[in-house]
């Protein structure tokens, strides 16, 4: 609530949400509904989220979660009739995200072909997850923040993941992002705001 108010005081009304690190729990959609959000993009169907990500055991349900733009019920929808519209991040075992394109551009070339083909076949939007900070050149050595209590989780989720996520930052990331835009346009996709998408 506080974060939403601070952001809205700067940029105006916001209605779309994406969870940090795509981490949600059973209360997330209820809270979003309560705060007046109409759209969410925190899920990634058909994605295997391995041990490099925090909370991957919770995210294992993504393998069977619903694809395409769809409604998600909330406890508040019973009284108001409103529902959250989910716009999932595109995936096909691997996620269609900036981090993957920076870690392995070759792997992204393979993934891109399959997700574009599937999105066109079923009429799903092509949703690429990236962050502005990926386009900033690193001038020092960022420190690893320990979030995991378990040593094995810390090794995978915090240390190794952190090192991988720092690959190809800055100008290389801008080039890779431009490549995704060019390839999506070449495949016939057009830009849309998440708030414009409905089931």
Secondary structure, DSSP 8 states (H G I E B T S, - for coil): -HHHHHHHHHH----EE--GGG---TTHHHHHHHTT--EE----TTB---TTSTTHHHHGGGGGS--SSEEE--TTHHHH---EEE----BSBSB-BHHHHHH-HHHHHHHHHHHHHHHHHHT-----B--GGGGS---S--------SSHHHIIIIIIIHHHHHTTT-THHHHHHHHHHHHHHHHTT-----GGG---
